[in-house]
């Protein structure tokens, strides 16, 4: 699995992609702040899943690949070393999919990531500023009991 070009630490100071993309994300603590960490796929490479276009990788798969890198390699790639010591469910997460009918991007996100400023950052990171979108909760994207997010 090749993750090197797609996974990065991103927050409001970084430029996002110019073209719309789908993918997965987490809010991860790093140095006293929470940053958005993403794994994205451009729309031209998105997979068809029913009536949707989606990212081919799952949260568990990506998180475990990052954990195997170790703290030093994560730091070198701009990812928070916190990843190594936690399961993928420890932090709030979500997914961006594109619904082909009605031509709408849907952000499924843990409620902790549904704050207006966080949604704005997610939209920017996935190149969706100005695109039709909706934000929804889903049982798959809830921080497990005792999660690290505050």
N, C-alpha and C positions, 0 to 999 in steps of 0.2 A: 504494500500500500504506500503510495507516494503522498505525503502530507506537506512536505517542505514548503512549497510555494503557496499553499492555501491557508495554513494555520498561522495566525499571528495575534499578538496582543494589540488591541485597538481600543481607543477611547476617543473622547471628543477632540483631542489635539491632533489626531492622525487623519489623513485624507482617506476616504473610502474609495471603492471602485467606481469607475465612471459608468459602467454598464450594469443594469439590474442583474442580481444574482439571487439564488436560493441557498439555504444552508442551515447550519446549527450554530448556537451560541450559548455562552454561559456568562454570568456575572461572577468574577473571581476576585477575592481580596488579594491585594498586592501593595505592600508598603503603606498600609493605612488607608487605602482607597479601594474602591471596587472598579475593576476594568472589565470591559466586554472582550471576550476571547471568542473568535469565530473560526469556522471552517466553511468555506463558500464554494459554490459552483456557478459559473456564468450560465445564464439562461440557455445559451447555445449548446451547453454540455449537460443540461439538466435531464434527469430521467423521467420518463412517463410513468405515473402511478395512478391508475384509474383516470379521473378527469383532471389530475393535477400534474404539474411539473415539480420535481423535488430533487433534493440533494441525495446522492447515492450512499453516503455514509451515515451511520448512526452515532449517537452520543457515546455509547459504551465503547465502540470500536475506535473512535478518534481519541477519546480520553485515555484508553489503555495504551495506544500507540505513543501518546505524549508521555505518559508515566514511564514507559520503558526507556525513554531518552535520558532520564535522570535530570536532577536539578541543574547541573552545570550546562548541559546541552539546551535545556529549556530556556535558561537565562540568555544563552547565546542567540537563541531564536526569538528573543523578545517575549517569551511566555513566562508567566509567573511560576516560580519553583514550587509554590503551594500545591500545584497539581499532583506532584509526586506522592504526597502524603494523604490524599483523599480519594474517595470513590467519586465517580462521575455524578452521582446523585446528591453529593454534599452541598452543591451550590446551585442557585437558581439557573434554569436553562430554558431554551426554547428552540423553535424551528421556524424558518420562513419557507413557505410553499407558494406556488402560483396556481390558482384555480383557473383553468382554461375557460370555463364557463361559470361565472360571469366576468372573466378577464380581471381578476382581482388577486393581489398578493395578500396572504394571510399570515400574520405573525402569531404563532401559538407560543405563549410565554407564561412562565411562572408569574404569579401576581406581583412578586417583588421586582420584576422587570417591566411592569406595565405603567410605571410612572411616566408622565409626559416627556420629561427630559431624556429618560432612558429610551423610550420608543423613538424619539427623534434621532438619537445616536444610532440605534439599530437600523432605522430606515436609511440613514446616511451611509453607514458601513456596508450595507447591502445594495447601495446604488438605487434606492427606492424613493428618494425625495421627489415629490411631485407625482408619484405613481399611485393609482388607486389601491387602497389597502384597508385592512381591518385587523384589529387585535383581539385575540380570543384566549381564554383559559382552556386548559385541557388537562385531564388527569395524568397524562404522561409527563407533563412538565411542571410538577410540583416538587419543591424542595422537600426531601424526606424529613420526617420528624427528627429534630435535633440538628438540622442543617446549619451550616456555618454562616449563613447570610443574615445580616441584621438590617 
